[in-house]
């Protein structure tokens, strides 16, 4: 294990995090929030000093192999969460550090779970930092590092190991020949979509500050609201419609947008993952509309609320325009199922991912066929390409780990006196990076009443979900740290 290389990378990450806190400091300064100015100033100084000291550790070899890639990603995400919690703690706006850590992990992992019962009481600077953590965590802080920071020799293999360890989805493929160029293209698309949403929201009458923060949370599919009523506070069908559409857009693989830009339409049309994503979303919307229509007495209101909430849950954003915990059981059941599915691979959405859902469905179908026709040769297709036996095995292995993680987290927090519905939905919500659940963690409530132990468990669950289990579990494996 190349410890010096790992320290060097984490040092770069901490310096970048320190620089990204500067806009939040300026927001605090503009609004005369001097406690927050001091909190951000101390945090930035700590990040830049510690980051620079770690960056000064020069490794003899800069080759990143698989184990270094997993260690860099896991430790970097833990580091940015711990240091990112400092402004909340130093300002004393969230006096308990475990609560600060939970809120920050929720931000960077784009989960949106919160311990705040009155988010509007938070200062502007901290609101900005809280929402910006969604935007930075959505595409991945290490993807950003590879996109903008020169790394000496352009070692494409080492970049690939890091991107595979951090980026959501079963596989991470190159868009162009160089991984750094791939990272740059992804961020250009990401930034462009974010700017377009900011402009559309601002044009619809939303204040600029709100437009920026809500766009950050939508782009990262995180869902940190800056109003106690979430997006329901904006009584405008236009604004809710823009956010609903962009949630769906950010749940689509960014590879699809690149293919559209270079006019490779046929490859987009061949994507059975995209068809599955849109088909499941549409079917869920129809079922929820039929279920909630008696509550609202209007087809238009039922369609609007259903479309927004399905978009929010299937993309794991977690925004709300209504208290869906008060909806009929059928609608709540549909939303609970959607929590598992998630968006497309290569998007900012969490969950199991539609690619895995598509492959698992085909594997189940093929096994049923083999029961009747043992000699029939069946194939599994994902986005126009055949999935080989190793690919199928990896997805089945991940699915088994995914279920095991949900079971373990649910068991660890089951002593909490909130009932099965609350604890199970909190587990599913955190592992899938969604945010709100049902019961005591519904869209109008928070995670504040959970114990410190459960908050740490759920924070770990959010990191497991965002990093797709393997990097964080391997961090605990002695084999990762032993010599080859």
TIMIKOL-596961 format. One record per residue: x, y, z of N, C-alpha, C, O in turn. Coordinates in steps of 0.001 Angstrom, whole numbers, plus 500000, padded with zeros to 6 digits. Example, Ala and Ser with C-alpha at 12.3 -4.5 7.8 and 13.67 -1.06 7.14 Angstrom:
residues 2
513190494310507800512300495500507800513200496700507800514236496681508465;512850497750507080513670498940507140512900500030507870513409501138508039;
END
This chain:
residues 484
500845498809500000500000500000500000500885501247500000501807501366500806;500597502154499106501378503386498981500749504473499863499931505267499399;501149504494501150500539505407502123500815506869501787499945507722501965;502007507159501307502350508537500977501486509060499832501086510224499835;501202508209498860500347508615497743498929508904498227498306509874497797;498422508055499128497079508252499673497011509580500419496062510344500247;498022509856501253498054511123501992498128512310501040497496513338501284;498890512181499965499025513251498987497684513566498331497329514734498171;496946512539497956495627512733497334494649513369498310493928514299497949;494618512870499557493690513424500547494035514882500832493141515702501039;495328515208500845495741516601501009495181517493499921494717518598500202;495218517024498671494624517781497557493128517980497756492598519065497517;492457516923498195491007516996498412490678518022499493489746518811499334;491433518018500591491164518953501676491407520393501237490660521291501626;492438520623500433492689521982499931491536522447499048491117523602499129;491025521559498211489889521907497347488655522221498195487928523174497915;488425521409499237487280521669500117487415523035500784486433523765500916;488633523377501204488861524691501809488546525826500847487936526821501240;488956525686499591488668526716498594487173526824498323486658527920498102;486473525691498340485035525710498087484238526311499244483070526656499069;484846526442500415484161527099501530484201528626501415483434529316502087;485084529155500571485232530614500463483938531298500025483574532307500629;483207530799498991481926531439498652480945531463499822480221532442500001;480915530385500626480030530367501792480444531434502797479589532073503409;481747531632502971482252532694503850481808534068503336481401534925504120;481889534271502019481482535549501431479984535786501599479550536915501828;479190534704501482477742534833501709477482535261503150476651536134503399;478187534654504094478041535027505506478461536473505732477819537205506486;479534536877505080480016538253505225478995539244504673478762540294505271;478392538917503542477397539794502915476183539984503822475597541065503875;475814538920504535474629538985505403474990539337506848474152539219507742;476228539768507078476672540180508424476532539067509465476175539319510616;476813537857509049476752536713509975478170536449510487478867535562509993;478581537230511480479992537249511862480426535959512563481590535568512466;479496535290513273479852533999513865480180532982512781481096532172512921;479415533042511704479664532112510594480930532495509825481658531625509347;481184533789509709482422534230509063483622533670509817484570533173509208;483575533753511144484653533211511971484737531689511823485828531129511715;483570531023511819483543529558511701484133529104510371484934528171510326;483733529767509290484280529405507987485756529768507886486537529033507280;486144530902508477487547531300508442488443530277509112489480529903508565;488047529817510309488830528796511028488857527490510239489901526848510131;487706527097509686487621525837508933488486525888507677489191524928507365;488433527008506958489240527155505739490717527111506070491493526451505379;491111527811507128492514527809507525492984526396507876494063525968507465;492159525680508640492512524316509026492644523408507798493582522617507700;491699523530506871491730522692505665492953522998504802493618522084504316;493245524283504612494367524641503750495706524257504377496603523781503680;495847524460505689497111524119506359497325522608506386498378522115505980;496318521874506867496446520413506941496563519816505543497358518905505311;495765520340504613495833519844503238497201520074502616497730519202501927;497777521259502863499101521561502306500177520675502922501078520213502221;500089520435504230501071519564504894501001518143504335502032517504504125;499789517653504096499630516306503541500062516269502079500618515274501612;499800517370501356500201517433499950501724517438499809502262516986498799;502410517951500824503874518006500788504527516641500973505730516490500762;503738515654501363504250514280501456504363513727500038503348513414499415;505558513606499534505765513205498144506054511711498034507065511233498548;505178510982497371505417509541497197506504509281496152506647510038495192;507255508219496347508285507852495373507636507357494076508153507597492985;506507506668494206505788506164493036504373506733493056503733506780494106;503885507165491893502559507769491804501541506839491138500449507279490779;501880505582490974500953504644490349499842504262491330500106503819492448;498616504441490896497467504066491704496950502721491215496574502571490052;496936501748492115496370500444491790495004500312492450494517501263493061;494392499158492334493017498991492794492894499319494275491988500053494670;493793498786495100493661498986496542493879500451496931493197500965497817;494825501119496274495021502538496539493786503347496137493403504295496822;493167502958495013491964503649494554490844503570495567490197504574495862;490606502367496110489562502206497117489895502975498396489017503610498981;491150502924498833491545503623500059491431505134499897490938505816500796;491881505666498760491811507111498506490366507587498544490060508594499182;489482506875497867488081507288497800487426507228499179486780508189499596;487584506112499887486934505947501191487426506975502200486623507633502862;488745507116502321489310508043503304489020509493502934488820510328503816;488995509799501645488687511170501217487269511555501606487040512663502091;486320510658501400484935510973501740484740511113503247483958511951503696;485442510301504025485383510459505477485999511787505902485479512467506785;487114512151505265487817513383505617486984514618505286486866515519506116;486402514675504083485632515866503715484366515989504569483872517093504797;483848514859505035482662514916505896483028515438507280482305516258507845;484145514969507830484576515423509153484929516909509140484492517658510013;485719517337508154486108518744508076484946519627507622484837520779508041;484084519086506768482932519857506306481933520150507407481114521060507276;481991519379508506481092519592509640481551520732510538480777521228511356;482810521150510390483371522156511299482594523477511330482344523983512424;482196524067510189481457525343510256480175525255511069479845526186511803;479443524144510948478223523979511735478542523949513226477833524544514037;479626523242513577479976523059514985480602524317515590480235524721516694;481538524935514878482229526112515406481262527280515585481369528042516546;480322527415514657479328528501514766478310528236515872477595529144516296;478248526981516340477305526529517374475856526563516910474942526470517730;475636526695515602474253526629515119473735525197515171472530524964515256;474660524240515119474351522844515444475375522455516501476508522122516154;475010522488517782476000522374518854476607520986519049477691520865519620;475935519951518591476418518581518780477194518147517540476670518218516429;478460517690517720479280517378516553478747516176515777478880516131514554;478157515215516452477593514061515737476461514517514819476325514025513699;475646515466515302474597516036514450475215516771513258474715516680512137;476309517500513512477007518206512427477534517210511398477420517425510191;478108516129511890478659515095511001477546514452510179477696514250508974;476422514130510835475271513535510142474788514452509027474553514006507904;474642515746509346474136516715508363475106516842507185474682516947506034;476406516833507479477406516994506418477501515750505550477575515852504326;477498514581506170477491513337505395476258513292504502476341512916503333;475117513679505061473886513704504285474008514646503092473462514381502021;474738515758503290474942516700502192475832516136501109475445516111499940;477019515685501475477973515199500472477500513927499778477794513724498600;476779513076500483476283511847499854474995512088499080474430511156498507;474525513337499061473292513757498382472069512995498897471165512656498134;472060512734500208470928512031500807469794512997501126468658512783500702;470096514060501872469061515028502208468369514758503524467450515489503891;468788513713504259468266513506505609468788514614506504469939515028506370;467959515097507413468370516241508220467955516073509671466942515445509980;468768516653510562468425516674511986467796518017512361467462518238513525;467634518911511392467108520249511648465578520250511576464990519858510568;464957520694512653463493520789512659463028522143512126461882522290511701;463931523139512149463607524468511626464773524943510764465648525670511233;464776524530509515465903524837508640465998526327508334467083526834508050;464875527027508389464884528455508075465611529287509132465925530454508896;465882528679510313466618529386511359468128529358511104468883530084511751;468561528524510165469984528425509857470437529666509096469687530219508292;471659530097509353472183531301508694472375531055507199472471529911506754;472429532135506438472525532047504982473809531344504537473798530533503612;474904531665505204476178531057504824476170529552504994476668528819504139;475598529087506112475527527642506347474520526978505420474717525839504996;473426527697505100472477527152504119473166526954502771472957525948502094;473994527935502395474725527820501130475668526619501166475678525811500236;476454526497502222477422525399502315476710524045502330477170523077501725;475593524001503024474802522766503125474306522324501754474396521144501416;473783523258500963473277522907499633474406522664498639474301521799497770;475494523435498771476614523255497847477267521892498031477807521327497080;477218521363499250477782520017499482477050518983498623477653518005498180;475747519198498386475002518329497465475605518381496063475859517355495432;475822519603495603476295519781494230477674519160494047477935518497493043;478553519378495019479904518836494919479907517315495046480647516628494341;479077516793495948479034515344496147478296514608495050478510513412494853;477418515315494322476616514659493295477448514000492222477268512817491930;478365514758491625479221514197490590480457513517491184481040512622490573;480842513953492372481985513349493038483163514299493138483607514863492137;483666514471494350484758515414494568486051514926493922486875515734493493;486234513602493850487442513079493213487355513173491694488377513308491022;486148513102491153485969513344489722486384514775489412487038515039488402;485994515708490300486397517102490121487915517238490195488516517951489392;488529516562491146489984516623491284490673516172490008491615516816489545;490207515068489438490817514554488206490527515458487012491291515493486047;489411516192487088489047517057485961489879518326485915490184518821484830;490258518869487083490872520199487085492319520233487574493048521180487278;492741519209488318494083519250488902495032518387488084494807517182487966;496079518959487522497078518167486807497742517185487762498001517510488921;498013515997487271498585514967488136499872514417487553500079513205487499;500737515329487117501997514869486548501743514106485272501064514599484370;502278512916485191502039512061484034500572511661483987499961511321485000;500045511713482806498623511399482642498439509890482683498314509236481647;498425509353483889498273507918484074496797507563483983496057507709484956;496369507098482815494953506847482582494429505720483454493283505752483904;495278504717483691494842503574484493494536503985485921493541503540486493;495391504844486516495158505238487894493907506090488015493185505988489006;493639506929487023492412507719487042491194506817486979490190507070487645;491282505771486183490160504853486027489853504140487335488685503965487681;490889503725488071490674503043489350489939503953490335489048503506491057;490321505240490358489689506176491282488245506454490869487351506473491715;488013506668489577486664506953489105485733505762489307484564505938489648;486244504559489100485419503372489307485045503208490769483956502732491088;485956503607491664485685503471493089484676504502493576483962504249494546;484602505667492920483741506740493398482434506861492638481413507198493237;482431506598491343481276506933490509480182505893490620480470504696490627;478921506327490708477804505399490827477642504535489589477957504961488478;477146503314489785476833502437488661477720501215488629478808501226489205;477271500149487958478046498921487884479403499099487225480369498445487617;479492499980486221480760500184485524480945501655485248479988502429485223;482184502024485043482468503408484639483241503330483339484345502787483308;482686503859482276483317503787480972483848505124480521483405506172480990;484799505084479605485355506317479058484418506881477993483850506142477189;484269508208478006483559508869476922484533509173475790484178509105474613;485777509514476167486836509784475192488059508989475626488005508249476608;489162509140474897490313508286475135490982508522476482491516507580477069;490969509750476987491628510072478241490611510233479367489565510858479191;490938509652480546490024509725481668489853511158482160488756511543482567;490922511954482129490799513337482581489842514105481684489051514913482172;489902513864480385488969514513479464487540514045479718486598514830479607;487378512759480060486055512235480398485485512966481605484321513367481599;486310513143482651485872513844483851485497515290483526484518515814484057;486271515927482658485981517315482277484660517413481527483876518330481771;484405516477480616483147516486479860481956516307480799480947517000480669;482076515373481748480995515143482702480688516403483494479524516750483694;481739517091483946481511518299484745480973519454483905480190520262484403;481376519542482657480837520593481777479327520400481593478563521362481674;478903519166481348477474518875481205476745519177482514475665519767482517;477347518765483613476773518966484951476593520454485255475531520872485714;477622521243485000477563522686485251476541523356484329475785524224484766;476518522957483069475590523554482105474137523328482517473330524257482485;473801522093482903472432521797483331472071522579484593470944523054484734;473033522710485509472778523464486737472498524930486436471568525512486994;473293525528485561473106526942485205471755527161484522471066528143484796;471387526245483637470092526366482952468948526339483965467996527111483853;469043525450484953467980525378485963467937526656486794466856527164487089;469104527182487175469135528435487942468434529557487167467638530305487736;468729529667485890468133530717485051466613530552484968465871531527485088;466156529315484762464713529067484637463979529360485942462881529916485921;464568528997487068463929529270488359463890530774488646462878531309489099;464999531432488375465060532877488612464078533616487702463444534584488121;463957533155486456463016533767485514461571533561485948460689534338485583;461333532501486736459976532229487214459619532944488496458547532719489058;460514533813488970460192534605490150460810534123491443460586534741492483;461579533044491425462243532585492638463443533488492921464179533808491988;463673533914494165464848534740494476466140534058494023466224532830494014;467139534845493649468375534297493107469044533339494084469499532265493689;469107533725495364469735532860496367469015531518496425469660530469496433;467697531542496464466911530308496497467097529511495209467190528284495246;467150530203494069467323529519492781468635528753492736468688527616492267;469699529390493232471013528742493224471022527534494140471473526460493741;470530527691495364470584526585496328469666525434495939470041524271496086;468476525738495447467578524660495015468121523939493782467909522738493616;468817524673492926469438524034491759470601523150492177470784522069491617;471388523588493152472461522754493688471906521416494181472439520349493877;470813521507494956470233520299495543469573519420494493469592518195494612;468988520033493463468380519250492381469453518560491546469322517384491209;470511519291491213471580518728490390472235517543491064472532516539490416;472460517654492362473059516540493095472052515485493487472407514495494127;470781515683493106469660514837493539469743514596495048469625513470495532;469954515713495777470098515626497226468843515998497982468394515242498844;468265517155497675466977517501498259466998518241499571465969518310500244;468149518810499973468131519675501149467258520888500856467581521692499981;466161521020501581465310522178501406465840523353502203466492523164503230;465568524561501744465948525757502503464713526407503111464787527473503722;463579525742502932462329526155503561461791524978504358462022523825503994;461078525258505440460533524172506256459537523314505481459392522122505752;458854523923504521457878523195503702458500522656502421457783522258501503;459845522640502350460574522162501167460111522952499935459934524168500016;459918522287498817459515522983497590458045523389497655457592524217496865;457303522807498593455910523204498786455767524650499218454678525216499129;456857525261499687456824526669500096456702527610498904456319528769499061;457026527114497711456930527940496499455615527604495797455512526608495081;454632528439496014453292528171495501453203528579494035452487529509493664;453955527850493220453989528145491788454108526838491024455069526091491206;453139526567490178453193525347489382454403525363488458454997524319488190;454765526535487977455917526650487079457206526235487793457970525421487275;457446526794488981458682526495489713458741525022490098459787524385489968;457628524485490569457601523064490930457791522185489697458416521126489763;457241522645488572457403521894487325458840521879486844459336520840486408;459520523022486918460928523097486498461778522160487341462591521405486809;461592522208488659462386521350489549462063519874489299462960519032489299;460774519563489086460383518180488812461024517643487547461502516509487531;461043518440486485461655518007485220463163517834485388463731516857484900;463811518769486073465264518679486224465675517531487150466761516973486994;464831517180488096465130515990488906465212514762487997466134513955488116;464247514627487092464268513496486156465485513558485240466093512532484940;465840514769484795466988514924483899468293514531484582469151513900483964;468449514901485855469674514556486568469708513085486991470744512586487429;468580512400486859468555510965487117468939510130485913469047508907486007;469148510795484765469575510114483536471099510085483480471756511021483937;471656509029482931473112508913482798473662510076481978473114510416480930;474737510679482455475355511787481737476002511311480431476247512110479527;476270510031480343476751509469479076475728509669477967476087509893476811;474431509586478333473371509766477339473396511181476761473188511372475563;473651512167477616473713513550477140474900513759476205474811514486475216;476003513113476535477181513238475662476902512598474303477276513141473263;476242511437474321475909510771473062474953511627472226475055511661471000;474028512313472894473121513213472171473877514390471561473586514815470443;474851514910472306475623516050471816476440515704470576476615516537469687;476938514471470524477740514061469356476888513318468326477410512676467413;475555513419468495474575512917467522474624511403467307474435510912466194;474882510675468403474814509199468338473475508766468942473408508131469994;472407509145468216471051508940468711470704507460468880469997507083469814;471201506643467984470818505229468018471242504551469312470517503709469842;472415504917469822472884504318471068471984504709472236471756503914473147;471477505935472201470550506379473249469249505584473160468711505145474176;468750505402471940467497504671471748467630503195472118466634502548472442;468855502656472071469086501260472436469170501045473942469196499902474398;469212502112474712469415501998476156468171501430476839467194502146477057;468214500142477175467074499557477891467012500061479331465955500012479960;468142500547479859468118501151481195467287502437481180466479502665482080;467486503272480165466729504516480053465244504221479871464397504884480469;464929503223479042463527502835478848462911502350480158461765502674480473;463679501574480914463204501068482204462957502230483169461944502261483869;463884503177483198463791504353484083462537505168483775461772505504484679;462332505478482514461167506283482128459870505501482270458851506051482687;459910504202481918458707503376482002458232503185483438457041503315483722;459158502877484340458802502692485751458294504009486348457329504020487113;458945505109485993458517506414486512457094506738486068456277507186486871;456799506508484781455467506792484252454417505897484895453346506371485275;454718504602485020453769503668485635453493504043487086452349503982487538;454540504430487821454377504827489222453521506082489334452680506190490226;453740507030488426452939508261488448451453507950488260450604508507488956;451147507069487328449745506729487052449089506086488270447964506431488632;449806505140488906449253504455490084449033505440491229447992505410491887;450008506308491465449887507271492558448758508257492286448030508624493207;448599508692491035447489509596490678446154508961491025445303509595491649;445967507710490623444700507022490897444474506849492397443337506858492869;445581506690493145445466506472494589445124507745495355444325507706496291;445720508873494968445549510103495752444442511017495225444125512024495858;443851510681494077442839511563493482441663511850494428441200512989494479;441165510853495181440061511156496110440438512171497196439569512864497726;441742512260497530442172513209498560442076514655498090441782515557498874;442327514864496801442434516230496288441246516645495426441028517834495196;440482515672494953439276515990494197439528516659492868438595517158492239;440775516679492427441120517332491167442175516501490463443202516162491051;441924516171489202442893515393488436444180516189488250445275515632488325;444048517488488007445227518333487775446144518349488996447359518208488864;445552518525490202446364518545491424446986517175491684448146517087492088;446226516111491457446735514760491683447906514456490745448906513869491158;447768514867489467448846514636488494450087515441488875451205514928488837;449878516704489241451013517573489594451777517033490796453003516934490760;451058516684491861451707516196493079452336514831492865453428514556493360;451640513978492124452172512639491854453441512706491013454436512057491336;453409513488489934454558513589489049455780514121489798456889513615489627;455570515140490625456693515711491367457264514708492363458478514523492442;456372514056493131456864513176494191457507511909493640458495511426494193;456959511371492562457583510199491932458952510574491380459913509823491543;459049511742490724460345512201490221461342512368491356462514512020491215;460882512894492469461745513140493613462263511844494224463437511750494581;461394510848494347461787509605495008462598508706494080463601508131494504;462179508574492815462889507666491911464300508175491623465200507378491356;464503509495491673465846510045491476466589510199492795467719510687492821;465955509782493893466511509858495254466829511288495665467757511517496442;466059512267495145466275513660495528465691513941496907466379514473497778;464437513589497106463836513744498421463089515036498657462634515286499774;462948515873497626462117517070497759460651516666497953460248515552497619;459873517594498500458449517311498697457621518560498442458029519670498782;456464518368497843455483519446497702454225519128498500453295519933498566;454210517934499108453073517521499942453589516542500984454663515961500825;452823516364502044453184515383503072452729514011502588451623513567502897;453604513339501819453206512056501231453050510966502285452521509896501986;453497511218503510453287510239504582451811510122504936451391509134505540;451013511139504559449566511115504820448781510543503644447552510486503695;449463510123502596448786509554501431448296508127501725448731507514502699;447394507599500885446920506222501069448055505197500991449130505488500468;447807504018501508448838502973501600449387502584500230450581502316500097;448529502550499211448994502166497874450039503149497362451077502736496843;449778504434497501450724505449497037452025505360497814453103505458497228;451938505174499133453141505067499963453948503816499613455178503835499635;453244502735499290453934501499498918454701501679497608455831501211497472;454077502361496648454748502626495372456005503459495600457055503172495026;455899504491496438457054505344496727458143504563497441459327504774497179;457760503660498343458747502838499051459504501935498079460718501770498202;458793501351497115459442500500496109460401501323495261461504500879494943;459966502532494897460822503405494088462110503768494817463130504013494173;462082503807496148463280504121496921464406503127496631465582503485496678;464047501899496335465055500881496045465620501039494633466807500796494414;464791501438493684465200501443492277466272502485491979467337502146491463;466002503746492298466967504807492007467007505171490531466184504710489740;467985506010490169468119506479488791469038505607487966469266504440488288;469566506184486896470434505456485974471878505483486466472273506373487219;472659504493486028474083504519486360474719505709485627474320506056484515;475711506319486272476362507467485661475593508756485840475948509776485249;474522508727486664473794509943487011474192510329488429475054509690489032;473566511376488961473844511746490346472875511075491317472961511295492525;471955510261490802470953509610491646471567508443492410472596507892492019;470909508082493512471355506947494309470518505716494022470041505520492904;470344504879495054469535503680494895470299502524494290471510502594494080;469562501455494014470154500255493424470633500508492007471577499855491563;470036501407491300470284501821489918469454500970488948469343499753489093;468881501652487963468033500994486976468804499974486148468218499008485658;470107500173485987470900499205485232470873497852485925470695496820485279;471049497860487242471026496600487989469621496004488000469458494789487882;468607496859488142467223496371488106466947495684486775466336494617486735;467401496300485685467207495736484352467897494387484213467312493434483699;469138494307484670469901493061484560469304491982485452469167490836485024;468947492330486682468364491340487595467049490799487048466769489607487181;466242491656486437464973491207485846465230490229484710464519489232484579;466243490504483884466561489599482775467121488271483273466831487221482699;467919488309484332468461487070484905467320486199485436467301484988485215;466373486822486135465220486081486659464386485497485526463938484353485599;464181486302484465463411485824483312464109484637482656463461483647482314;465429484733482478466181483652481834466163482376482663466092481278482112;466226482513483983466182481322484840464829480630484751464753479402484775;463762481418484648462434480826484483462335480084483155461738479010483079;462923480662482112462912479990480798463711478697480829463314477693480238;464857478734481534465701477536481603465001476393482334465265475218482078;464097476763483256463359475728483965462477474933483005462248473740483207;461980475605481956461140474941480958461950474417479781461640473362479227;462995475158479396463821474772478253465284474790478676465978475783478456;465763473702479283467128473683479850468229473950478826469303474427479194;467986473655477562469043473811476551469020475187475872469886475493475053;468039475998476213467938477304475564469070478225476027469361478312477220;469691478897475089470764479850475399470154481252475495469578481757474531;470288481859476651469711483183476886470826484188477165471876483837477703;470586485408476801471573486469477030470933487605477820469714487775477836;471795488372478472471370489568479199471950490775478480473158490848478253;471095491714478123471522492893477365471366494143478225470332494341478863;472391494977478238472330496262478926472824497339477983473991497353477591;471928498237477625472257499358476736472888498912475418473866499492474947;472299497864474838472739497392473530473931496467473554474376496020472497;474471496161474737475637495286474832475337494081475717474589494175476690;475927492967475365475715491737476129476493491796477445477662492182477477;475825491409478516476478491319479821477019489897479974476252488936479913;478330489751480173478919488415480275478659487812481653478070488450482526;479109486570481829478847485847483080479463486548484286478878486574485369;480658487121484086481300487837485188480498489073485577480358489375486762;479971489788484584479153490963484865477887490597485626477495491295486561;477244489492485223476051489024485923476392488670487369475656489019488291;477513487974487558477915487561488901478203488771489797477861488768490980;478829489795489232479131491001490009477854491704490463477764492174491597;476872491772489569475612492438489923474844491626490969474253492199491884;474849490293490836474202489452491842474909489569493193474261489599494239;476231489634493161477010489789494393476708491126495055476533491203496271;476649492186494235476336493504494794474939493512495396474728494073496471;473989492894494711472614492867495209472539492150496559471814492584497454;473292491047496705473318490319497975473893491193499092473365491215500204;474984491916498789475574492823499775474625493964500116474518494371501272;473949494466499112472995495565499273471884495173500249471546495940501151;471322493980500066470268493493500966470835493273502365470185493584503364;472060492730502428472691492486503735472930493793504488472721493860505699;473365494828503774473615496125504412472311496706504953472271497197506081;471250496655504159469952497162504622469504496403505870469027497006506831;469662495069505850469285494257507002470105494598508239469562494699509339;471416494775508061472299495067509199471993496432509805471912496568511026;471821497449508951471527498799509451470174498819510160470033499415511228;469183498164509558467855498098510172467920497431511542467266497875512485;468702496377511648468848495675512925469527496565513966469127496582515130;470559497308513542471321498143514478470509499299515053470762499739516175;469532499796514285468733500917514798467354500464515281466508501292515617;467132499149515314465792498653515644465421498878517108464249498760517465;466410499202517976466088499462519379465420500827519562464866501105520625;465468501676518540464838502997518633463319502833518740462739501996518049;462673503625519599461241503406519884460293504070518883459303504686519278;460593503944517602459786504639516603458932503698515763458156504163514928;459050502417515956458257501484515182458963501023513921459927501643513472;458475499929513354459106499315512187459040500229510972460020500346510235;457899500879510751457741501721509566458797502827509542459431503061508513;458982503504510672459946504597510742461370504087510570462127504613509754;461734503063511337463116502574511301463472501939509962464582502121509463;462542501200509384462844500562508094462940501605506990463845501550506159;462003502563506978462062503589505927463288504484506115463860504950505130;463703504733507361464925505503507601466140504756507062467032505360506466;466174503451507272467270502625506757467318502647505240468365502904504647;466182502377504616466109502354503152466447503725502586467146503834501578;465948504771503239466187506125502769467665506494502826468184507105501891;468345506133503904469764506494504049470662505645503158471592506172502547;470407504351503071471232503489502217471083503884500752472042503813499984;469876504301500368469626504682498979469795506180498722469534506660497618;470231506914499746470518508355499612469298509156499171469370509943498227;468179508950499859466923509614499483466612510797500388466352511897499900;466635510585501705466354511667502646465159511363503520465304510715504556;463967511820503125462789511565503963462313510129503845462578509444502858;461608509693504868461008508364504840459552508468505252458834509360504800;459116507552506113457743507566506594457736507618508120458767507408508760;456598507892508683456488507941510138457214509138510717457000510275510297;458093508864511708458804509934512407459891510595511564460455511610511973;460192510036510394461176510657509493460511511050508177461154511065507128;459220511368508241458482511782507059458946513139506551459796513775507174;458400513587505433458862514829504799458677516081505648459359517081505428;457761516039506617457541517214507461458285517111508789458178518009509625;459042516026508997459762515802510256461254515641509971461710515925508863;462021515183510976463477515076510803464010513860511556463254513103512165;465326513695511498466012512593512176466542513029513544467360512327514139;466093514161514041466655514744515261466493513847516482467342513862517373;465416513067516536465131512284517741465898510972517812465834510282518830;466614510614516769467433509397516834468606509598517785469086510719517957;469068508515518403470199508583519328471489508848518566471540508714517344;472538509230519309473839509496518692474364508250517984474938508350516900;474174507083518587474635505833517976473932505593516641474581505258515650;472614505761516612471854505531515379472228506539514302472268506198513119;472503507774514700472920508779513716474253508404513083474455508610511887;475163507852513883476437507395513327476232506201512393476854506123511334;475365505280512786475065504120511937474449504582510623474835504105509556;473498505504510691472835506000509481473792506839508625473675506853507400;474736507537509267475757508268508507476622507293507723476922507519506551;477018506211508376477803505169507708476997504542506573477542504211505520;475669504380506805474789503822505762474738504742504549474744504271503411;474689506052504784474672507002503668475962506916502853475928506947501622;477095506809503541478376506676502839478447505359502071478944505316500946;477951504293502682477915502999501986477089503096500709477492502589499662;475938503746500801475077503873499634475700504729498547475634504373497371;476303505847498916476888506753497917478092506133497224478274506310496019;478918505405497977480125504802497402479884503376496910480820502668496540;478619502967496912478241501648496394478922500503497148479398499543496542;478960500617498462479293499559499418480758499146499424481400499191500474;481303498745498279482619498102498247483747498941498839484477498429499687;483934500209498439485086500954498959485122501050500475486180500895501084;483973501305501087483942501494502530484109500170503273484773500124504309;483513499093502755483691497789503399485130497294503255485691496714504184;485716497526502089487105497103501890488064497881502776489138497384503116;487687499091503152488515499887504057488695499171505394489715499345506063;487706498368505781487764497627507038488441496272506887488633495561507873;488801495912505669489413494608505419490933494665505620491589495521505026;491506493782506437492969493751506614493721493508505299494861493947505141;493078492807504357493742492502503090494028493749502270494943493758501447;493240494816502493493474496054501749494796496686502145495434497353501330;495210496485503379496374497178503922497643496336503922498729496849504191;497512495053503624498694494199503613499469494367502323498941494857501325;500723493957502353501547494025501148501040493014500132500418492014500490;501315493290498846500885492378497796501663491069497905501451490156497107;
END
